[in-house]
């Protein structure tokens, strides 16, 4: 199974949507709390190539993007193969 990391913050509906997708798929993931101004948020920005919003999703170290990117990848059938490792 692939390693999934999600940078999130409180009261973020897009974060909740991304988390919910992985929960529905039964995929374990690491939720990294990254509120604005935190060291974790800075790390997410660096890892994502400058994206400042959350969530930011990584699968096996590969940047997937935010919630909309994740949902589009799933709709195209590209998410499950990445999750399989």
N, C-alpha and C positions, 0 to 999 in steps of 0.2 A: 504494500500500500504506500502511496506517495505521502510525503511530508507536506502538510498544508498549514500555512501561517496566515493569519488575518489580523491586520492592524485595525483597531476599532476605538471608538469613544462612546461615552454615555449619550443617550437620547438621540441616536443616529438611526433613522429608519433604513438607510441603505446598508448599514452594518448589520442590522437585524435581518435584513433580507438575505444577505450573503451567508450569515451564520445559519439561518433557517434552511437554506439550500443544502449545505453540507450535512446538517442534522437529518434532513429528509433522506439523503443518500446514505446515511449511516457511516459517514466518513469522519474519522477522528481529525481534529484540527487543534492548533495552538492559537488561542485568542490573545493578542498582545494589546494591552490597554495603552492607547497612544493619544491622550488628550492634547489639544493645541498647546504648544510651547514645551512639551516634555521631550526628554531624551529619546524615548521610543518614537515619537512623531518625527523627530529629526532623522532617526535611522530609517523610518519608512520613506521619507522624502528622498534620502540618499539612495536607498535601494530601488526606488521606483523611477529614478531618473528625473526627479524634480516635481512629481505630483504631490500636491499639498493636501488633498482631501482623503478622507477615510470612507469606506474601508479601502485598504490596499491588500490584495491577495497574492500570495506566492505559493506555487506548487513545486516542490523539489528545488527551491531556490529561484525558479523562473517567475518573473513578474507577469501576472495575469492581468492586473489592472484593478479597477474599482468594481462596484456592484453591477453597473450596466454592462461592462466588459465581460464579467463572469456569467451573467445571464445570457448574453449573446453567444458566448462560447458554448454554453450548455444547450441552447436552442439549435445550434449548428451540429451538435453531436460531438464536439471536440473536447468536452470536459471529462467525460468518463474514461477515455483512453489515457489522459494525463493522470487521473486518479489511480488507475490500475498500476501505474509505475512503469 
